[in-house]
Amino acid sequence: MRKLWIAVGVAALAGVLIWANLRQTRQAAGQTLGVRTVRLAAKTLTDTVLAPASLEVAREVEVRARSGGPVLVILVRPGDTVTAGQVLARVDRTDLEAAERQAASSLTQARATEVRLRRDATLAPAQTEARIQAAELGLQQAEAGLETTRTSLANQQSSARTRVAQARANLDAVRTRAAAGQATPEELAAALQQLQAAQSDLAAQDPETSPQVKEAELRVASARQSLAQVRLEAQAGAVLPEQIEAAESARLAAESTLADARSQLDQAEIKAPIAGTVLQVPVKDGQPAQPGLLVAVLGQTDRLVAKVRVDEVEIGKITPGLAVRINSPAFGAEKFSAKVARVDPLGTRAQQGTTTIYEVEVDVENPGGKLRAGMNVDAEIAASVHTDVLTLPVEALVEEDEKSAVWLIDNGVARRREVTPGLRTADEVEITAGLEAGTEVIIGPSGTFKNLKEGQRVKPEPAEGTPAEGTKAQ
């Protein structure tokens, strides 16, 4: 069998040699050489650096419990999408809710006390002054009444004295007449009775013993007592500035206590500080919680970071801001937009060989969340982009003696033309001088340029797969 394969190989080699011989013979005989050509047109040429990469989340945030409690209730699982402020877990709130209610009640009482004192401080002075004025007026009226009563009694007493004097004179006259036998005993008794009645009226008008005066004096004493009581109450009931300051301090302390209680209550709810995806939940439902306990790890997945590993041969082309396209076998031909963010200044030696690898950090847009952290992907970094330039396949460029040239077709014959190459990629090269758009350039087939001679007749024979004119580079 081995001999058979050797024989087949020898035969194939002989056929190739025979074909090459015949071709050279035709050329020597002046026969037209079939070639592949391309007509130059402006296009975009991109020098792309291809490198492997792995995806990481752009930002990881650890979410920890801020307060302790006997019971921890977990509300999310790894992979869940959460919004900023969403509750991820809860600590038991029973005692905290009771403390919050008590603090709210204390604040209500403190506020009511402060409001009452401030109101009294504003309204009480006017009300107290009105009561004092009323009491003073009552005293004045009582004193005036006493004076009036005494004056009236004094007038009545004068009249009574006059009547006593008249009654005494009448009694003396009756007694004189009775001694002369001119008055009867009955007249004498009547005169004596009249004197006694006048004396009784006079005694009734005595200010020291008069019931009217006693009553008026009692009214004066009562008015004086009322005035003194009102003044005492006004002095005792006055709102002092120190009382208002104390009430205000008590209200502020109650507000602070309530704020602390509500803060403790709020801390019992462990919330997401950012919108993103839950990456880890390292605790269990029902687990006791203490301050600082790691409850979850969140990551922003709408943007990822690709850690691209670039060979030292290519790293000189990479700078921050370059456009990048990320593709993953998981999504076929779909590509994701990205941009170079940072180039590591220090490389690391590859595990095998002597090549140094540099890490390039790339920001990857991931609005649909298709890409996932940990994926291995490929990065296409657009190291250089030249637009509206003339390009040729690299195999069309003939380089000899540090000069570059191409073969053209001019009226059916081959002509050599020196050119100035520019940007090169693995497949194409930019021509910056020596050619114009529309020029037909020979690009193959392979090996054609070794035997091609100036002025040799050629004929374009486009082959399948030849780039169309004006095709934009990817």
PEQUI-V157216 format. One record per residue. RES is the residue in one letter. PHI is phi as a letter, one per 30 degrees, with the letter a starting at -180 (none if undefined). OMEGA is omega in radians with two decimals (999 if undefined). D_LAST is the distance of its C-alpha to the last C-alpha in Angstrom with 1 decimal. Layout:
BEGIN
RES/PHI/OMEGA/D_LAST  RES/PHI/OMEGA/D_LAST
END
This chain:
BEGIN
M/none/-3.14/47.5  R/d/3.12/46.1  K/d/-3.14/47.9  L/d/3.14/46.3  W/d/3.11/42.8  I/d/3.14/43.7  A/d/3.13/45.1  V/d/-3.14/42.0  G/d/3.13/39.9  V/d/-3.13/42.3  A/d/-3.14/42.3  A/d/3.13/38.5  L/d/3.12/38.5  A/d/3.13/41.3  G/d/3.14/39.4  V/d/-3.13/36.4  L/d/3.13/38.9  I/d/-3.12/40.6  W/d/3.12/37.5  A/d/3.13/36.5  N/d/-3.12/40.1  L/d/-3.12/40.2  R/d/3.12/36.9  Q/d/-3.14/38.5  T/d/-3.14/41.6  R/d/-3.14/40.0  Q/d/3.12/38.3  A/d/-3.13/41.6  A/d/3.10/43.2  G/i/3.12/40.9  Q/d/-3.14/38.9  T/d/-3.12/35.5  L/c/3.09/32.6  G/d/-3.12/29.7  V/b/3.02/26.3  R/c/-3.08/22.6  T/b/3.01/21.2  V/b/3.11/18.3  R/c/-3.02/19.1  L/d/3.05/17.4  A/b/-3.12/15.7  A/d/3.14/14.1  K/a/3.09/10.4  T/c/3.14/8.3  L/c/-3.11/7.9  T/c/3.03/7.1  D/d/-3.04/9.6  T/c/3.03/9.0  V/c/3.13/12.3  L/c/-3.12/12.7  A/a/3.08/16.2  P/d/-3.12/18.5  A/a/3.03/20.0  S/b/-3.05/22.8  L/c/3.05/23.4  E/b/3.07/26.5  V/d/-3.11/28.1  A/d/-3.10/27.7  R/a/3.06/31.5  E/c/-3.13/34.4  V/b/3.07/37.8  E/d/3.13/41.0  V/c/-3.07/43.5  R/b/3.09/47.2  A/d/3.13/50.5  R/c/3.10/52.5  S/b/-3.14/55.8  G/c/3.13/57.7  G/a/-3.08/59.2  P/d/-3.04/60.6  V/b/3.08/57.9  L/c/-3.14/54.1  V/c/-3.13/52.4  I/c/-3.07/48.7  L/c/-3.11/46.8  V/b/3.08/43.2  R/b/3.09/41.4  P/e/-3.12/38.3  G/j/3.13/35.2  D/d/3.03/36.9  T/c/-3.09/35.2  V/b/3.08/37.6  T/c/3.12/38.0  A/d/-3.13/39.5  G/j/3.14/43.2  Q/d/-3.14/43.3  V/d/3.14/46.2  L/c/-3.10/45.2  A/a/3.13/48.7  R/b/2.96/52.3  V/c/-3.13/55.4  D/e/-2.98/58.8  R/c/-3.01/59.9  T/e/-3.12/63.6  D/d/-3.13/65.3  L/d/3.11/62.8  E/d/3.10/63.4  A/d/3.11/67.2  A/d/3.13/66.9  E/d/3.11/64.8  R/d/3.12/67.5  Q/d/3.13/70.3  A/d/3.11/68.6  A/d/3.12/68.0  S/d/3.12/71.7  S/d/3.12/72.9  L/d/3.12/70.8  T/d/3.13/72.3  Q/d/-3.13/75.8  A/d/3.12/75.1  R/d/-3.14/73.7  A/d/3.12/76.8  T/d/-3.14/79.2  E/d/3.14/77.5  V/d/-3.13/77.6  R/d/-3.13/81.3  L/d/3.12/82.3  R/d/3.10/80.5  R/d/3.13/82.1  D/d/3.14/85.5  A/d/-3.13/85.1  T/d/-3.02/84.5  L/c/-3.01/87.1  A/e/-3.12/89.9  P/e/3.14/91.4  A/d/3.13/92.1  Q/d/3.14/93.5  T/d/3.12/95.6  E/d/3.11/97.1  A/d/3.13/98.0  R/d/3.13/99.8  I/d/3.13/101.7  Q/d/3.11/102.8  A/d/3.13/104.0  A/d/3.10/105.9  E/d/3.10/107.5  L/d/3.11/108.6  G/d/3.10/110.1  L/d/3.13/112.1  Q/d/-3.13/113.3  Q/d/3.14/114.4  A/d/3.12/116.2  E/d/3.09/118.0  A/d/3.11/119.0  G/d/3.10/120.4  L/d/3.14/122.4  E/d/3.12/123.8  T/d/-3.14/124.7  T/d/3.13/126.5  R/d/3.12/128.4  T/d/-3.14/129.5  S/d/3.13/130.6  L/d/3.13/132.6  A/d/3.11/134.2  N/d/-3.14/135.4  Q/d/3.13/136.7  Q/d/3.11/138.4  S/d/3.13/140.3  S/d/-3.13/141.5  A/d/3.11/142.5  R/d/3.11/144.5  T/d/-3.12/146.3  R/d/3.10/147.2  V/d/-3.14/148.4  A/d/3.13/150.7  Q/d/-3.13/152.0  A/d/3.12/152.6  R/d/3.13/154.4  A/d/3.12/156.6  N/d/3.13/157.4  L/d/3.12/158.4  D/d/-3.14/160.6  A/d/-3.14/162.3  V/d/3.13/162.9  R/d/3.11/164.3  T/d/-3.14/166.7  R/d/-3.14/167.8  A/d/3.11/168.2  A/d/3.11/170.5  A/d/3.13/172.6  G/i/-3.08/172.6  Q/c/3.14/170.6  A/b/-3.10/167.4  T/d/3.08/167.1  P/e/-3.13/165.4  E/d/-3.14/162.7  E/d/3.11/161.9  L/d/3.14/161.7  A/d/-3.14/159.3  A/d/3.12/157.1  A/d/3.11/156.9  L/d/3.12/155.9  Q/d/3.14/153.2  Q/d/3.12/151.8  L/d/-3.14/151.6  Q/d/3.13/149.8  A/d/3.13/147.3  A/d/3.11/146.6  Q/d/3.11/146.2  S/d/3.10/143.8  D/d/3.13/141.7  L/d/3.13/141.6  A/d/-3.13/140.5  A/d/-3.11/137.6  Q/c/-3.14/136.3  D/d/-3.13/135.8  P/e/-3.08/132.1  E/d/-3.08/132.3  T/c/-3.06/133.0  S/d/3.07/131.6  P/d/-3.14/129.1  Q/d/3.14/127.3  V/d/3.11/126.8  K/e/3.13/125.7  E/d/3.13/123.1  A/d/3.11/121.8  E/d/3.09/121.6  L/d/3.11/119.6  R/d/3.11/117.1  V/d/3.13/116.8  A/d/3.13/116.2  S/d/3.13/113.6  A/d/3.11/111.7  R/d/3.12/111.7  Q/d/3.12/110.4  S/d/3.14/107.6  L/d/3.13/106.6  A/d/3.14/106.5  Q/d/3.13/104.4  V/d/3.13/101.9  R/d/3.12/101.6  L/d/3.11/101.2  E/d/3.13/98.5  A/d/3.13/96.7  Q/d/-3.12/96.7  A/d/-3.06/95.7  G/c/-3.13/92.9  A/d/3.12/91.2  V/d/-3.12/87.4  L/d/3.08/86.9  P/e/3.13/83.6  E/d/3.12/83.4  Q/d/3.13/83.3  I/d/3.12/80.4  E/d/3.11/78.5  A/d/3.12/79.1  A/d/3.11/77.9  E/d/3.11/74.7  S/d/3.12/74.1  A/d/3.11/74.6  R/d/3.12/72.2  L/d/3.11/69.5  A/d/3.12/70.1  A/d/3.08/69.8  E/d/3.12/66.5  S/d/3.12/65.1  T/d/3.13/66.3  L/d/3.12/64.7  A/d/3.11/61.4  D/d/3.14/61.5  A/d/3.14/62.3  R/d/3.08/59.5  S/d/3.09/57.1  Q/d/3.13/58.3  L/d/3.11/57.8  D/d/3.14/54.3  Q/d/3.08/53.5  A/d/3.03/54.6  E/c/-3.11/51.4  I/c/-2.99/48.4  K/c/3.12/45.5  A/d/3.12/41.8  P/d/-3.13/41.0  I/b/2.98/37.4  A/d/-3.12/35.3  G/l/-3.11/33.3  T/c/3.09/33.7  V/d/-3.13/36.8  L/c/-3.11/35.8  Q/b/2.97/39.3  V/b/-3.01/42.8  P/d/3.13/45.1  V/b/-3.11/48.4  K/c/3.09/50.4  D/d/-3.13/52.0  G/j/-3.14/55.6  Q/d/3.07/55.1  P/d/-3.11/57.3  A/c/3.02/55.4  Q/b/-3.13/56.1  P/e/3.13/54.5  G/j/3.14/51.4  L/d/3.10/50.6  L/d/-3.06/46.8  V/c/-3.10/46.2  A/a/3.03/42.5  V/b/-3.13/39.1  L/c/3.09/36.5  G/b/3.05/32.9  Q/d/-3.07/30.4  T/c/3.05/27.7  D/d/3.00/25.9  R/b/3.10/24.3  L/c/3.07/23.8  V/c/3.07/23.3  A/c/3.06/21.1  K/c/-3.03/22.8  V/c/-3.13/20.1  R/c/-3.03/21.6  V/c/3.12/20.1  D/d/-3.13/21.7  E/d/3.13/23.8  V/d/-3.07/21.9  E/c/-2.97/18.8  I/d/3.13/20.8  G/d/-3.13/21.5  K/d/-2.96/17.9  I/c/3.07/18.2  T/b/3.09/20.0  P/e/3.12/20.8  G/j/3.14/18.8  L/d/3.10/15.3  A/d/-3.12/12.8  V/b/3.00/12.1  R/c/-3.12/10.8  I/c/3.05/13.5  N/b/-3.11/13.7  S/b/3.08/17.1  P/e/-3.12/18.4  A/d/-3.07/20.8  F/b/3.03/18.3  G/h/-3.07/16.2  A/d/-3.13/12.7  E/d/-3.12/13.5  K/b/-3.08/12.0  F/c/-3.09/14.2  S/d/-3.14/13.9  A/a/-3.12/15.7  K/a/3.11/16.8  V/d/-3.14/18.4  A/c/-3.05/22.2  R/a/3.07/24.0  V/c/-3.12/23.9  D/d/-3.13/27.0  P/d/-3.13/29.0  L/c/3.11/30.7  G/c/3.07/29.1  T/b/-3.14/30.7  R/d/3.10/31.4  A/d/-3.11/29.6  Q/d/3.13/32.1  Q/b/3.12/31.8  G/i/-3.08/31.6  T/c/-3.11/31.7  T/d/3.06/28.1  T/c/-3.12/28.0  I/c/3.11/25.6  Y/c/3.12/24.8  E/c/3.10/24.3  V/c/-3.12/21.7  E/c/-3.05/22.5  V/b/3.05/19.7  D/d/-3.06/20.7  V/c/3.05/19.2  E/d/-3.10/19.8  N/b/-3.02/21.5  P/d/-3.13/23.3  G/d/3.13/23.9  G/i/-3.13/25.1  K/d/-3.13/23.1  L/d/-3.11/22.3  R/b/3.09/25.4  A/d/-3.13/26.8  G/j/3.12/27.1  M/d/2.96/24.0  N/c/-3.06/22.1  V/b/3.06/18.3  D/c/3.13/15.3  A/c/3.06/13.7  E/c/-3.08/10.3  I/c/3.12/11.6  A/d/-3.06/9.8  A/d/3.13/12.8  S/a/-3.13/12.3  V/b/3.07/10.4  H/c/-3.11/11.9  T/c/3.06/11.8  D/h/-3.13/13.7  V/b/3.08/14.1  L/c/-3.11/15.0  T/b/3.08/13.3  L/b/2.96/14.7  P/d/-3.09/14.3  V/e/-3.10/16.1  E/d/3.13/18.9  A/d/-3.08/19.8  L/d/3.11/21.0  V/c/-3.10/24.7  E/c/3.14/26.0  E/b/3.07/29.7  D/h/3.10/32.2  E/i/3.06/29.6  K/c/3.13/28.6  S/c/-3.12/25.4  A/b/3.04/25.6  V/b/3.07/24.1  W/c/3.12/26.0  L/c/2.97/26.2  I/c/-3.14/28.1  D/b/-3.11/30.9  N/h/3.03/33.4  G/i/3.12/32.7  V/b/-3.11/33.2  A/d/3.09/30.9  R/b/3.11/30.9  R/d/-3.11/29.6  R/b/3.07/28.0  E/d/-3.11/27.5  V/b/3.06/24.3  T/c/3.13/23.1  P/d/3.09/19.9  G/b/-3.12/17.9  L/d/3.11/14.8  R/c/2.97/14.1  T/b/-3.14/11.6  A/d/-3.04/12.5  D/c/-3.00/11.5  E/b/3.09/11.6  V/b/3.11/14.0  E/d/3.08/14.7  I/c/-3.07/18.0  T/c/3.13/19.9  A/a/3.08/23.2  G/j/-3.12/25.0  L/b/3.09/22.9  E/b/3.08/22.5  A/d/3.14/20.2  G/j/3.12/21.5  T/d/3.13/22.8  E/c/-3.06/22.7  V/c/3.11/21.9  I/d/-3.13/22.9  I/b/-3.14/20.3  G/l/0.14/22.5  P/d/-3.08/23.9  S/e/3.13/24.2  G/i/-3.09/27.4  T/d/-2.97/27.9  F/d/3.11/27.9  K/d/-3.04/30.9  N/c/-3.08/33.2  L/d/-3.11/31.9  K/c/3.08/34.6  E/e/3.11/34.8  G/i/3.14/36.0  Q/d/-3.13/35.4  R/d/-3.14/34.9  V/b/-3.14/31.5  K/b/-3.14/30.1  P/d/3.06/26.5  E/b/-3.10/25.9  P/e/3.13/22.3  A/c/-3.14/21.4  E/d/3.13/19.6  G/j/3.11/15.9  T/d/-3.12/15.7  P/d/3.10/12.5  A/d/-3.11/13.6  E/d/3.06/14.6  G/i/-3.13/12.5  T/d/3.14/9.2  K/d/3.12/6.4  A/d/3.13/3.8  Q/c/999/0.0
END
